[in-house]
Amino acid sequence: MTSDSPDPTTPSTPGRGAADRQDPGQPTQGRTPAAGADIGALIGGAFGLLFLIINSAQFSSLGRTLVIALGTVVFSGILVFAVRGLVRGRGAGPQEDGARHSARHSADPQGRRQRREPPFGRAYWIIVLIEAIALFAGARLLTSLGHPELGVAWVAVVVGTHFFALGKVFGLDRFHVLATVVTLCGIGGFIAFFAAAPAFIPVISGVISGFVLLAFAMWALVPVEK
């Protein structure tokens, strides 16, 4: 009888067994939530829910209840996943952080490192301060001109441009799309005013903007390729 020995000419595939034993429940390596996505999602979701609460006041009792209830459910989901991501990030030990750093360093043959400013750095807060001043000054100006109903449209424009800065700070390109859509909702409110349809201003610039913010906050939590 001859023993069944492996053919020495057959190339071995070391490491394949370990790969096959990888837990399918674990996230695929290279796909993780974008840096700052958790905090950004919380900010966007909070703004969205606030938009819905404030701008659905003119709806019927049933309509407003449905809008706020839907917004609350969506924001609750965002809150759960964002907080879980933040806790998981804080729970990562120094060895795991060092491993990630070594992997990034070895992936760059020339040893180049991409340095990023910390989220919510000085530049970001300067922009936030400017936008806060713009919100207050613009709302006061519109009220003094006798058009306080345009306040919500102005807020949508300012909040929309705010997310251009947020996307740049976090390196999250999808927030640039969010900024464009919310800004357009704000402009749509001004168009409704000049089209003699002021009743649509809180709907276009407020309620629609609110749902857009909530939707993009959920999208921000979707893992991206690293």
DARAJO-V915221 format. One record per residue. RES is the residue in one small letter. PHI is phi in degrees with one decimal (* if undefined). PSI is psi in radians with two decimals (999 if undefined). OMEGA is omega in radians with two decimals (* if undefined). Layout:
# DARAJO-V915221
RES | PHI | PSI | OMEGA
RES | PHI | PSI | OMEGA
This chain:
# DARAJO-V915221
m | * | 2.50 | 3.12
t | -108.8 | 2.48 | 3.12
s | -80.7 | 2.57 | 3.13
d | -81.3 | 1.56 | 3.13
s | -100.8 | 2.60 | -3.11
p | -66.6 | 2.50 | 3.12
d | -66.4 | 2.09 | -3.10
p | -64.8 | -0.33 | 3.14
t | -82.8 | -0.19 | -3.12
t | -80.3 | 2.12 | -3.12
p | -66.4 | 2.36 | 3.12
s | -81.4 | 2.71 | 3.14
t | -121.9 | 1.34 | -3.12
p | -65.7 | 2.51 | 3.07
g | 89.3 | -0.24 | -3.10
r | -67.9 | -0.63 | 3.13
g | -62.3 | -0.68 | 3.12
a | -65.4 | -0.65 | 3.14
a | -67.8 | -0.67 | -3.14
d | -68.1 | -0.45 | -3.12
r | -86.1 | 0.06 | -3.12
q | -62.1 | 2.38 | -3.13
d | -66.0 | 2.06 | -3.13
p | -65.9 | -0.30 | 3.14
g | -76.4 | -0.29 | 3.14
q | -78.5 | 2.59 | 3.13
p | -66.1 | 2.53 | 3.14
t | -64.0 | 2.34 | -3.12
q | -61.0 | 2.35 | -3.11
g | 100.4 | -0.18 | 3.11
r | -118.4 | 1.85 | 3.13
t | -137.5 | 2.78 | 3.06
p | -58.8 | 2.49 | -3.14
a | -62.6 | 2.65 | 3.14
a | -60.1 | 2.25 | 3.14
g | 81.3 | 0.02 | -3.08
a | -64.2 | -0.65 | -3.10
d | -63.6 | -0.86 | 3.14
i | -67.3 | -0.72 | 3.12
g | -61.5 | -0.68 | 3.11
a | -65.1 | -0.69 | 3.11
l | -63.7 | -0.73 | 3.13
i | -64.8 | -0.85 | -3.13
g | -62.3 | -0.74 | 3.13
g | -65.4 | -0.69 | 3.13
a | -64.9 | -0.75 | 3.07
f | -60.3 | -0.76 | -3.11
g | -62.2 | -0.80 | 3.14
l | -64.7 | -0.67 | 3.11
l | -64.2 | -0.70 | 3.08
f | -58.6 | -0.76 | -3.11
l | -66.2 | -0.75 | -3.10
i | -64.5 | -0.76 | -3.06
i | -73.7 | -0.75 | -2.95
n | -93.5 | 0.03 | 3.06
s | -98.3 | 0.20 | -3.09
a | -63.3 | -0.53 | -3.11
q | -81.8 | -0.11 | 3.12
f | -74.0 | 2.90 | 3.01
s | -67.0 | 2.87 | -3.12
s | -57.8 | -0.75 | 3.14
l | -66.9 | -0.78 | -3.13
g | -61.2 | -0.79 | -3.13
r | -66.4 | -0.67 | 3.12
t | -62.0 | -0.75 | -3.14
l | -65.3 | -0.75 | -3.13
v | -62.6 | -0.84 | -3.10
i | -68.4 | -0.66 | 3.13
a | -63.8 | -0.78 | 3.13
l | -63.5 | -0.77 | 3.12
g | -62.6 | -0.67 | 3.13
t | -66.3 | -0.71 | 3.12
v | -62.9 | -0.81 | -3.13
v | -63.5 | -0.78 | -3.12
f | -65.6 | -0.60 | 3.10
s | -62.0 | -0.73 | 3.08
g | -63.7 | -0.74 | 3.09
i | -60.7 | -0.75 | -3.12
l | -61.0 | -0.77 | -3.11
v | -62.4 | -0.88 | -3.07
f | -70.5 | -0.65 | -3.14
a | -68.1 | -0.79 | 3.13
v | -64.9 | -0.69 | 3.11
r | -62.3 | -0.69 | 3.09
g | -66.0 | -0.70 | 3.12
l | -65.1 | -0.76 | 3.13
v | -64.4 | -0.72 | 3.13
r | -64.3 | -0.67 | 3.11
g | -65.6 | -0.70 | 3.11
r | -70.5 | -0.49 | -3.12
g | -79.2 | -0.17 | 3.12
a | -67.2 | 2.15 | -3.07
g | -73.5 | 2.97 | 3.14
p | -64.8 | -0.49 | 3.12
q | -67.6 | -0.71 | 3.12
e | -66.1 | -0.72 | 3.10
d | -62.5 | -0.71 | 3.13
g | -65.5 | -0.65 | 3.11
a | -64.5 | -0.74 | 3.11
r | -63.6 | -0.69 | 3.13
h | -64.1 | -0.74 | 3.14
s | -64.6 | -0.69 | 3.14
a | -64.4 | -0.75 | 3.13
r | -65.7 | -0.67 | -3.10
h | -69.4 | -0.71 | -3.13
s | -71.4 | -0.44 | 3.12
a | -71.2 | -0.31 | 3.14
d | -104.9 | 1.79 | -3.03
p | -62.8 | -0.46 | -3.11
q | -94.6 | 0.05 | 3.05
g | 74.9 | 0.31 | 3.12
r | -74.6 | 2.46 | 3.14
r | -123.4 | 2.33 | 3.10
q | -87.7 | 1.99 | -3.13
r | -94.1 | 2.30 | 3.12
r | -123.8 | 2.50 | 3.06
e | -68.2 | 2.62 | 3.13
p | -63.6 | 2.58 | 3.09
p | -54.9 | 2.53 | -3.13
f | 58.2 | 0.78 | 3.07
g | -76.6 | -3.02 | -3.04
r | -61.9 | -0.75 | -3.13
a | -60.0 | -0.71 | -3.14
y | -62.5 | -0.80 | -3.09
w | -70.2 | -0.49 | 3.04
i | -64.2 | -0.75 | 3.11
i | -63.9 | -0.72 | 3.12
v | -61.4 | -0.71 | 3.12
l | -63.5 | -0.76 | 3.11
i | -61.5 | -0.73 | -3.12
e | -69.5 | -0.62 | 3.09
a | -63.1 | -0.73 | 3.09
i | -64.2 | -0.72 | 3.13
a | -63.8 | -0.68 | 3.11
l | -60.8 | -0.89 | -3.08
f | -66.4 | -0.84 | -3.09
a | -65.6 | -0.72 | -3.13
g | -66.2 | -0.74 | 3.12
a | -64.0 | -0.73 | 3.11
r | -64.3 | -0.70 | 3.12
l | -64.3 | -0.79 | 3.14
l | -63.4 | -0.67 | 3.11
t | -66.4 | -0.72 | 3.14
s | -66.4 | -0.47 | 3.10
l | -83.3 | -0.03 | 3.11
g | 86.1 | 0.35 | -3.13
h | -130.2 | 1.07 | -3.14
p | -66.1 | -0.35 | -3.14
e | -66.0 | -0.31 | 3.11
l | -82.1 | -0.04 | -3.12
g | -59.1 | -0.73 | -3.10
v | -66.8 | -0.63 | 3.10
a | -65.7 | -0.70 | 3.11
w | -65.2 | -0.71 | 3.12
v | -61.3 | -0.73 | 3.14
a | -63.0 | -0.68 | 3.12
v | -64.0 | -0.79 | -3.10
v | -68.6 | -0.76 | 3.12
v | -63.5 | -0.68 | 3.11
g | -60.8 | -0.82 | 3.12
t | -65.8 | -0.49 | 3.09
h | -59.0 | -0.61 | -3.09
f | -77.0 | -0.25 | 2.94
f | -63.2 | -0.78 | 3.12
a | -65.7 | -0.71 | -3.13
l | -63.5 | -0.73 | 3.11
g | -63.9 | -0.63 | 3.12
k | -70.1 | -0.75 | -3.12
v | -64.0 | -0.75 | -3.08
f | -89.9 | -0.11 | -3.08
g | 64.8 | 0.60 | -3.06
l | -112.3 | 1.69 | -3.03
d | -63.0 | -0.50 | -3.11
r | -66.1 | -0.40 | 3.06
f | -71.0 | -0.40 | 3.04
h | -68.2 | -0.63 | 3.06
v | -65.4 | -0.76 | 3.10
l | -58.5 | -0.79 | -3.14
a | -58.7 | -0.73 | -3.13
t | -64.5 | -0.80 | -3.08
v | -66.1 | -0.80 | -3.12
v | -66.8 | -0.68 | 3.09
t | -61.6 | -0.70 | 3.10
l | -65.6 | -0.60 | 3.06
c | -63.5 | -0.70 | 3.08
g | -63.6 | -0.77 | 3.10
i | -63.4 | -0.62 | 3.09
g | -61.2 | -0.58 | 3.08
g | -65.3 | -0.71 | 3.08
f | -65.3 | -0.66 | 3.10
i | -63.7 | -0.73 | 3.11
a | -60.8 | -0.64 | 3.12
f | -64.1 | -0.83 | -3.12
f | -72.8 | -0.31 | 3.07
a | -90.0 | 0.21 | 3.12
a | 60.1 | 0.68 | 3.09
a | -131.3 | 1.08 | -3.06
p | -64.3 | -0.38 | -3.14
a | -65.0 | -0.37 | -3.13
f | -86.4 | -0.16 | -3.10
i | -60.2 | -0.91 | 3.14
p | -66.4 | -0.43 | 3.12
v | -73.8 | -0.86 | -3.09
i | -71.8 | -0.91 | -3.03
s | -84.2 | -0.35 | -3.08
g | -105.2 | -1.15 | -3.04
v | -69.0 | -0.81 | 3.13
i | -64.1 | -0.74 | 3.09
s | -59.6 | -0.68 | 3.13
g | -61.2 | -0.82 | 3.13
f | -68.0 | -0.60 | 3.09
v | -63.5 | -0.76 | 3.11
l | -61.7 | -0.75 | 3.12
l | -64.4 | -0.73 | -3.13
a | -64.7 | -0.76 | -3.13
f | -72.6 | -0.49 | 3.05
a | -64.4 | -0.68 | 3.06
m | -66.0 | -0.72 | -3.13
w | -64.0 | -0.60 | -3.13
a | -60.8 | -0.47 | -3.10
l | -83.4 | -0.11 | 3.13
v | -73.7 | 2.27 | -3.13
p | -59.1 | 2.60 | 3.13
v | -123.2 | 2.79 | 3.09
e | -69.9 | 2.34 | 3.11
k | -93.7 | 999 | *
